[in-house]
Amino acid sequence: MQKDLVVILTALNLEYQAVHRKLAGAQVHRHERGTLFEVGTVQGTSCRVALGLTSKGNHSAAVIAERAVQEFSPVAVLFVGVAGALWDTARLGDVVMATHVYAYHGGTSEDDGLKSRPRVWETAHGISQLGSHLARMNDWVDGSPGQGRAPQVRFGAIAAGEIVQNSRISAEARWIREHYNDALAIEMEAAGVAQAGHLNGAPVAIIRGISDRADGTKNSTKDRNWQPRAAANAAAFATRLAVELVGEQEQIAMSQADRARAADRLGAHVSNTAHNSTVGIMAGSVKESSVHFNADPKVTGPADLVAELDGLRERLMRHHAEGALDDDTYREARAELGVARRAAGENTPDASKRATMALKRLRGLVAEFPELVARLAPLVVAAGDVS
């Protein structure tokens, strides 16, 4: 998974442009089969978006959605655009985020009529929760003047079929309202994207701005006025959701790293070092840990002391890599260790004294780490004895 990237797909160029205006630095990315995406960042953030155009219909949307998932391994796939409202609950310009998607054209034709056999996909719980949170915050709306009432986000079912629904009195319209009367909006791509996400293990969210009421007014002047506004509202909410999804992944990664470092410090290494002592350890279980029983280093000359100091350097490096030693302390400790190592290799009258003093200063720097202090104690003595 690319934890900083979300795929956003649209069916219409108008919808595509509404999302594209939210991006900075977009660059063309070509799929090997010719599908073109643009990859940019949401303005003012580090969230990357791969934007693609599917054209109309569930089938083409499913194909392009699957290509996008395979190509980018995104945090999520958002399908963004406009839709018709089935009921007066959602007003023109409002945004509907699907709690679940109906593929409403599934059915069986019987002597007494058409019996519904829908397929249903629920929105992933995490995305649904995050969408609800953003709606409550209510700070995602573009502050453009002259737009009138601020749009609201509504949550409910979206019905996806294979025809443009532009009537409230046709047989199809009555059938949809009879069998899918909890659907807030109707469109033609959500089922394909939801199926692609399901088969590829990618979370999917469907976000639609209400541009008409599926009541015969499509392609009217009113519809042409509302389409760009509804698309812009859907794009605003979707890009904000994308930023939050990426931010959530970053927080999860940081939390996991913190837990791993804490486990390394507290539980991953159980180290008891004893010198000329008897040690007893009693535990229910010790997993992925090491227990060291160290006798005094056998230092009989400068070469032995240098070898022991090299081993101590490796221990310092491990503590620093695990986050136990901060950068400043590690840098000073390495410097003192370097002084001691150079002095240990010299054959001068004051070499022993300089090595001993450097190791004592080092012992003060790592005083809070019993393993390192225990390792240093015999080396301080050995440095004073080596001539």
NUDRENGU-368160 format. One record per residue (C-alpha): residue number from 1; residue in one letter; x, y, z. Coordinates in pm, 1 decimal. Each point is the difference from the previous one (the first is absolute). Example, Ala and Ser with C-alpha at 12.3 -4.5 7.8 and 13.67 -1.06 7.14 Angstrom:
! NUDRENGU-368160
SITE   i aa       xx       yy       zz
SITE   1  A   1230.0   -450.0    780.0
SITE   2  S    137.0    344.0    -66.0
***
This chain:
! NUDRENGU-368160
SITE   i aa       xx       yy       zz
SITE   1  M      0.0      0.0      0.0
SITE   2  Q    116.2    352.8    -80.9
SITE   3  K    -95.0    162.1    328.4
SITE   4  D      8.8    354.2   -140.5
SITE   5  L   -217.7    -54.7   -308.9
SITE   6  V   -375.2    -17.5    -62.5
SITE   7  V   -160.8    -77.6   -336.6
SITE   8  I   -287.4    229.1   -105.5
SITE   9  L   -207.3    -99.2   -302.8
SITE  10  T   -271.3    189.8   -184.1
SITE  11  A   -232.5    -84.1   -289.7
SITE  12  L    -33.1    344.1   -163.3
SITE  13  N    254.5    260.3   -104.6
SITE  14  L   -186.7    262.5    200.9
SITE  15  E     47.6   -211.7    312.9
SITE  16  Y    363.0    -67.7    -91.1
SITE  17  Q     74.3    371.5    -31.8
SITE  18  A   -161.3     71.4    336.8
SITE  19  V    244.1   -238.2    169.4
SITE  20  H    293.8    109.3   -215.1
SITE  21  R    -39.8    358.7    123.6
SITE  22  K     73.0   -127.3    351.2
SITE  23  L    336.8   -146.5   -101.8
SITE  24  A    346.2    148.4    -39.3
SITE  25  G    285.8   -122.0   -218.3
SITE  26  A   -207.3   -261.4   -185.1
SITE  27  Q    204.3   -220.7   -233.7
SITE  28  V   -131.3   -247.4   -258.0
SITE  29  H     43.1   -367.0     90.0
SITE  30  R    -70.1   -251.1   -278.1
SITE  31  H   -124.8   -350.2     71.4
SITE  32  E    150.1   -266.1   -225.8
SITE  33  R   -340.6    -47.0   -167.9
SITE  34  G    -29.1    367.2    -86.6
SITE  35  T   -211.7    131.8    288.0
SITE  36  L    124.7    342.6    104.2
SITE  37  F      3.8    116.0    360.7
SITE  38  E    126.4    326.5    144.1
SITE  39  V    189.4    -17.0    328.0
SITE  40  G     26.4    313.7    211.4
SITE  41  T    -28.4    115.4    359.9
SITE  42  V   -300.1    158.3    168.0
SITE  43  Q     90.0    368.7     24.3
SITE  44  G    178.1     86.8    323.1
SITE  45  T     44.0   -363.0    109.6
SITE  46  S    223.7   -300.6    -57.9
SITE  47  C   -295.1   -218.4   -103.2
SITE  48  R     48.5   -138.9   -350.1
SITE  49  V   -296.6    -68.6   -228.1
SITE  50  A     -9.4   -212.5   -314.1
SITE  51  L   -288.5    140.9   -202.6
SITE  52  G   -165.5   -200.3   -277.1
SITE  53  L   -298.1     21.0   -237.3
SITE  54  T   -217.0   -311.6    -43.4
SITE  55  S   -278.4    131.0   -230.2
SITE  56  K   -362.8   -100.1     63.7
SITE  57  G   -122.0   -338.0    120.6
SITE  58  N     74.4   -260.9    264.9
SITE  59  H    198.4   -224.7   -234.3
SITE  60  S    257.5    254.2   -114.4
SITE  61  A     21.1    138.7    354.8
SITE  62  A     80.1   -346.6    134.4
SITE  63  V    278.1    -56.2   -255.3
SITE  64  I    168.2    334.4     59.6
SITE  65  A    -37.8    -33.2    377.2
SITE  66  E    171.9   -338.2     -6.3
SITE  67  R    282.6    139.2   -215.6
SITE  68  A     44.4    286.0    244.0
SITE  69  V     16.9   -229.0    302.4
SITE  70  Q    251.2   -230.5   -167.4
SITE  71  E    210.7    292.0   -124.9
SITE  72  F     13.9    211.9    315.5
SITE  73  S    -87.9   -222.0    301.6
SITE  74  P   -181.3    297.1    156.1
SITE  75  V   -122.9     62.5    351.9
SITE  76  A   -351.5     15.5   -148.2
SITE  77  V   -199.1     60.4   -318.5
SITE  78  L   -246.2    289.9     -5.9
SITE  79  F   -256.7     27.6   -276.8
SITE  80  V   -105.7    362.4    -28.9
SITE  81  G   -256.8    184.0   -207.9
SITE  82  V   -367.0     94.6    -33.0
SITE  83  A   -319.1   -197.4     43.5
SITE  84  G   -376.8     38.7     -1.9
SITE  85  A   -196.7     14.8    324.2
SITE  86  L   -275.1   -260.2     45.3
SITE  87  W   -166.3    185.7    286.8
SITE  88  D    -26.0    358.0    118.6
SITE  89  T    218.2    -78.9    303.9
SITE  90  A    314.3     93.4   -191.3
SITE  91  R    -12.8    351.2   -139.9
SITE  92  L    171.4    119.8   -315.0
SITE  93  G    368.4     55.1     68.9
SITE  94  D     10.1   -232.1    301.1
SITE  95  V    255.3   -279.7     12.4
SITE  96  V   -101.5   -362.2     48.5
SITE  97  M    257.6   -247.1    130.0
SITE  98  A   -117.3   -357.5    -48.1
SITE  99  T    -40.1   -222.3    304.1
SITE 100  H    -70.5   -280.7   -246.3
SITE 101  V    -48.3    -41.7   -374.9
SITE 102  Y   -281.8   -186.4   -174.9
SITE 103  A     48.1   -153.6   -343.9
SITE 104  Y   -372.2     30.5    -59.8
SITE 105  H    -24.9   -165.1   -341.1
SITE 106  G     38.1   -347.4    142.5
SITE 107  G   -333.0   -181.6    -16.0
SITE 108  T   -211.7   -281.1   -138.7
SITE 109  S   -298.5     43.8   -230.5
SITE 110  E   -302.6   -201.4    119.8
SITE 111  D   -359.8    -27.5   -122.0
SITE 112  D   -108.6    235.5    272.9
SITE 113  G    274.6    255.3    -60.5
SITE 114  L    366.3     78.8     43.6
SITE 115  K    142.7   -125.4    329.1
SITE 116  S    299.2    186.4    139.7
SITE 117  R    329.9   -184.3     49.3
SITE 118  P    241.4    278.9     89.8
SITE 119  R    365.2    -18.7     86.2
SITE 120  V    114.3    221.3    284.5
SITE 121  W    340.7    128.8    108.2
SITE 122  E     47.7    180.1    329.3
SITE 123  T    251.2    280.5     39.4
SITE 124  A    303.3    -95.3    209.3
SITE 125  H    -58.3     85.0    364.3
SITE 126  G    313.7    211.7     39.8
SITE 127  I    -77.0    222.6   -299.1
SITE 128  S   -362.8     32.7    103.3
SITE 129  Q    101.9    109.0    349.6
SITE 130  L    251.3    250.0   -134.1
SITE 131  G   -257.7    143.6   -241.7
SITE 132  S   -247.9     48.3    284.1
SITE 133  H    267.5    172.8    204.4
SITE 134  L     78.6    243.4   -282.2
SITE 135  A   -369.7     73.2    -48.5
SITE 136  R    -31.7     89.2    369.1
SITE 137  M    304.7    228.3    -19.3
SITE 138  N   -165.2    176.0   -297.2
SITE 139  D    315.3    182.4   -107.7
SITE 140  W     48.9   -166.4   -338.6
SITE 141  V   -222.3    234.5   -204.9
SITE 142  D    165.3    242.6   -239.4
SITE 143  G    -63.5    354.3    117.4
SITE 144  S    -95.4    133.7   -341.8
SITE 145  P   -222.7    310.4     17.7
SITE 146  G   -342.1      0.6   -158.3
SITE 147  Q    -60.4   -372.8     36.3
SITE 148  G   -299.5     37.7    228.2
SITE 149  R    -80.2   -269.3    256.6
SITE 150  A    296.4   -210.2    109.2
SITE 151  P    -30.5   -361.7   -115.4
SITE 152  Q    -50.7   -277.0    250.3
SITE 153  V    139.4   -353.3      0.4
SITE 154  R   -259.6   -274.8     14.7
SITE 155  F     60.6   -369.6     53.8
SITE 156  G   -208.5   -277.4   -147.2
SITE 157  A    -36.6   -251.3   -279.8
SITE 158  I     78.2     80.7   -361.8
SITE 159  A   -166.2   -196.5   -280.2
SITE 160  A    211.3    -76.8   -307.2
SITE 161  G   -147.7   -131.9   -323.4
SITE 162  E     60.0    -11.3   -372.6
SITE 163  I   -235.7    274.5   -119.0
SITE 164  V    -31.3    375.2     42.3
SITE 165  Q   -295.0     46.8    235.1
SITE 166  N   -186.8    320.1    -88.4
SITE 167  S   -358.5    -56.9    109.4
SITE 168  R   -198.5    -36.7    319.0
SITE 169  I   -305.2   -156.9   -162.5
SITE 170  S    140.9   -262.1   -238.7
SITE 171  A    -37.7   -370.5     77.3
SITE 172  E    373.0    -23.2     77.7
SITE 173  A    -16.5    299.4    233.9
SITE 174  R   -295.4   -146.4    190.9
SITE 175  W    172.8   -339.7     20.5
SITE 176  I    321.1    155.5    138.4
SITE 177  R   -186.0    198.2    263.1
SITE 178  E   -197.0   -308.8     97.6
SITE 179  H    299.5   -234.6     42.5
SITE 180  Y    275.4    248.2     96.2
SITE 181  N   -192.1    261.8    191.8
SITE 182  D    291.0     70.3    235.3
SITE 183  A    228.5    112.6   -284.7
SITE 184  L     74.2    371.9      7.5
SITE 185  A    151.1     28.1   -346.8
SITE 186  I     22.1   -183.5   -329.9
SITE 187  E    286.8    -24.5   -251.4
SITE 188  M    180.9   -242.3   -235.0
SITE 189  E    351.3    -81.8    126.4
SITE 190  A      9.9    -70.5    374.7
SITE 191  A    -76.7   -372.8    -26.2
SITE 192  G    289.1    -60.8   -238.8
SITE 193  V    249.4    186.0    218.1
SITE 194  A   -127.0   -170.6    315.8
SITE 195  Q     37.0   -343.8   -160.3
SITE 196  A    352.9     79.5   -119.3
SITE 197  G     97.7    115.4    346.8
SITE 198  H   -151.4   -310.9    156.3
SITE 199  L    188.2   -236.5   -232.4
SITE 200  N    330.6    184.7     45.4
SITE 201  G    -14.8     65.3    373.0
SITE 202  A    -11.8    378.6    -37.5
SITE 203  P   -233.1    212.9    215.2
SITE 204  V   -246.1    198.7   -213.5
SITE 205  A   -203.4    311.9     69.0
SITE 206  I   -267.3    139.2   -232.5
SITE 207  I    -44.8    376.5     27.3
SITE 208  R   -265.4    173.5   -209.8
SITE 209  G   -117.8    358.0    -27.2
SITE 210  I   -373.5     32.4    -66.4
SITE 211  S    -47.8    181.4   -332.3
SITE 212  D   -361.9    -94.1    -85.2
SITE 213  R   -300.0   -190.6    130.1
SITE 214  A    -24.3   -268.3   -267.9
SITE 215  D   -335.3    151.3    -88.5
SITE 216  G     22.0     98.2   -365.8
SITE 217  T    211.3    312.3     50.9
SITE 218  K    333.8   -145.7   -112.5
SITE 219  N    162.9    207.0   -274.0
SITE 220  S   -211.6    300.3     95.2
SITE 221  T    148.4    341.2     74.4
SITE 222  K    -47.8    -66.0    371.1
SITE 223  D    188.7   -328.5    -27.9
SITE 224  R    283.3    163.3   -193.7
SITE 225  N     32.6    259.0    275.6
SITE 226  W     -1.6   -252.2    282.2
SITE 227  Q    230.9   -260.2   -152.1
SITE 228  P    326.9    195.5     44.3
SITE 229  R    -99.7    109.6    351.4
SITE 230  A    -90.4   -353.6    103.5
SITE 231  A    321.3   -136.7   -154.0
SITE 232  A    206.9    265.1    180.7
SITE 233  N   -163.3    -84.9    332.8
SITE 234  A     64.9   -371.7    -47.8
SITE 235  A    362.0     72.0    -97.5
SITE 236  A     52.1    220.8    305.8
SITE 237  F   -128.1   -265.2    239.8
SITE 238  A    181.8   -284.0   -178.1
SITE 239  T    341.5    168.6     -4.1
SITE 240  R    -35.6     90.5    367.1
SITE 241  L    -88.7   -361.2     72.4
SITE 242  A    306.6   -112.5   -196.1
SITE 243  V    223.5    225.3    211.7
SITE 244  E   -149.5   -140.8    319.1
SITE 245  L     41.6   -359.0   -121.1
SITE 246  V    369.4     57.2    -72.2
SITE 247  G     45.7    179.7    331.9
SITE 248  E   -159.1   -292.8    177.8
SITE 249  Q    246.1   -239.0   -165.3
SITE 250  E    289.0    220.9    112.9
SITE 251  Q   -130.6     -3.1    357.3
SITE 252  I    -36.8   -377.9     -7.3
SITE 253  A    355.8    -38.8   -129.4
SITE 254  M    136.7    233.9    268.9
SITE 255  S   -193.3   -181.5    271.4
SITE 256  Q    128.7   -337.4   -116.9
SITE 257  A    356.4    131.9     -7.3
SITE 258  D    -37.1    139.7    353.3
SITE 259  R   -133.7   -331.7    127.0
SITE 260  A    282.2   -187.8   -169.8
SITE 261  R    261.9    227.4    155.5
SITE 262  A   -162.7    -34.0    340.4
SITE 263  A     -7.8   -377.0    -35.9
SITE 264  D    367.3     -2.3    -94.7
SITE 265  R     92.5    210.1    299.4
SITE 266  L   -220.3   -172.5    255.4
SITE 267  G    -52.3   -352.6   -118.3
SITE 268  A    195.1    -93.9   -305.7
SITE 269  H    332.8    -21.4    183.2
SITE 270  V     29.1   -149.2    346.8
SITE 271  S    363.3     42.6     89.6
SITE 272  N    158.5    -88.4    331.2
SITE 273  T    371.4     49.0     24.7
SITE 274  A    183.6   -139.5    300.0
SITE 275  H    362.6     11.8     94.7
SITE 276  N    130.0   -251.1    255.1
SITE 277  S   -359.2    -44.0    122.8
SITE 278  T   -281.9   -251.1     11.1
SITE 279  V   -309.1    100.7   -196.4
SITE 280  G   -344.4   -154.4     15.6
SITE 281  I   -274.6     81.4   -251.8
SITE 282  M   -360.0   -106.3     49.8
SITE 283  A   -267.5     79.9   -258.4
SITE 284  G   -319.3   -145.1   -139.3
SITE 285  S    119.7     51.4   -354.1
SITE 286  V    262.9    202.2   -180.4
SITE 287  K    -67.4     39.8   -370.7
SITE 288  E    241.4    122.4   -265.9
SITE 289  S    244.4    109.9    269.5
SITE 290  S    359.3    -62.3     93.5
SITE 291  V    145.9    -71.8    341.3
SITE 292  H    373.0     64.8     24.2
SITE 293  F    229.2   -131.0    270.3
SITE 294  N    323.7    191.4    -36.7
SITE 295  A    316.2    -71.4    183.5
SITE 296  D    274.5    261.2     30.8
SITE 297  P    161.4     70.7   -335.5
SITE 298  K    331.0   -180.1    -42.9
SITE 299  V    226.7    296.2    -66.2
SITE 300  T    367.1    -87.0      3.6
SITE 301  G    127.9    273.0   -228.3
SITE 302  P    -88.0    298.4   -219.4
SITE 303  A   -132.4   -220.2   -281.8
SITE 304  D   -249.2   -166.9    233.3
SITE 305  L   -116.6    335.2    133.9
SITE 306  V    -47.6    137.4   -351.6
SITE 307  A   -208.1   -307.4    -91.2
SITE 308  E   -218.0     46.1    309.2
SITE 309  L    -48.9    367.4    -81.3
SITE 310  D   -106.7    -91.2   -352.4
SITE 311  G   -261.2   -232.1    149.2
SITE 312  L   -119.5    282.6    224.0
SITE 313  R    -35.8    224.5   -305.4
SITE 314  E   -238.7   -253.7   -155.5
SITE 315  R   -212.8      7.1    315.8
SITE 316  L    -13.4    379.4    -11.3
SITE 317  M   -109.3    -12.9   -363.3
SITE 318  R   -278.7   -245.7     86.5
SITE 319  H   -132.2    217.5    282.9
SITE 320  H      0.0    303.4   -231.0
SITE 321  A   -175.0   -185.5   -282.6
SITE 322  E   -271.9   -112.8    241.2
SITE 323  G    -57.4    357.6    112.5
SITE 324  A    125.4    -54.1    355.2
SITE 325  L    302.0    230.1    -46.6
SITE 326  D    -80.9    345.8   -133.2
SITE 327  D    214.4    151.0   -274.5
SITE 328  D    198.6    239.8    220.3
SITE 329  T     83.2   -261.3    263.1
SITE 330  Y     93.4   -251.1   -266.5
SITE 331  R    229.6    249.8   -172.0
SITE 332  E    180.5     86.5    325.4
SITE 333  A     23.3   -365.9     99.8
SITE 334  R    154.3    -90.8   -335.5
SITE 335  A    252.5    282.8     41.1
SITE 336  E    111.4   -119.4    346.2
SITE 337  L     16.2   -357.1   -123.7
SITE 338  G    217.9    114.3   -288.3
SITE 339  V    240.1    174.7    241.3
SITE 340  A     24.9   -314.8    212.1
SITE 341  R     55.8   -223.6   -301.3
SITE 342  R    276.7    218.8   -142.5
SITE 343  A    170.3     25.8    338.2
SITE 344  A    -19.6   -376.7     47.5
SITE 345  G    191.4    -49.2   -321.9
SITE 346  E    278.4    242.6     90.4
SITE 347  N    321.7    -89.5    178.0
SITE 348  T     47.9    323.6    194.5
SITE 349  P     35.0     72.1    374.8
SITE 350  D   -336.7    174.0     32.8
SITE 351  A   -200.5   -225.9   -235.7
SITE 352  S   -140.0   -208.7    284.1
SITE 353  K   -115.1    309.0    191.6
SITE 354  R   -169.2    153.6   -305.4
SITE 355  A   -180.2   -327.1    -80.3
SITE 356  T   -118.0    -35.3    360.0
SITE 357  M   -131.0    358.4     21.6
SITE 358  A   -182.1    -29.8   -334.3
SITE 359  L   -169.3   -319.8    110.2
SITE 360  K   -105.8    156.4    329.4
SITE 361  R   -154.4    293.5   -187.2
SITE 362  L   -173.4   -250.3   -227.0
SITE 363  R   -133.7   -185.5    302.8
SITE 364  G   -157.3    325.2    120.8
SITE 365  L   -167.0     54.2   -337.7
SITE 366  V   -165.5   -344.6      1.2
SITE 367  A    -70.8    -18.4    372.2
SITE 368  E   -369.1    -76.4    -57.3
SITE 369  F     75.3   -316.5   -198.2
SITE 370  P    102.1   -279.2    241.3
SITE 371  E    120.0   -229.6   -278.7
SITE 372  L    246.6    258.7   -130.8
SITE 373  V    115.9    103.7    346.9
SITE 374  A     63.1   -362.9     94.2
SITE 375  R    195.5    -49.0   -319.9
SITE 376  L    208.3    311.8     63.4
SITE 377  A     96.4    -69.3    362.2
SITE 378  P    262.7   -268.9    -69.7
SITE 379  L    127.8    191.8   -303.4
SITE 380  V     76.7    303.3    217.0
SITE 381  V    204.4   -223.4    225.9
SITE 382  A    165.7   -174.2   -293.4
SITE 383  A     93.6    333.3   -161.7
SITE 384  G    182.0    104.1    317.2
SITE 385  D    194.8   -325.0      6.0
SITE 386  V    107.8     -1.1   -364.9
SITE 387  S    337.5    160.5    -57.1
***
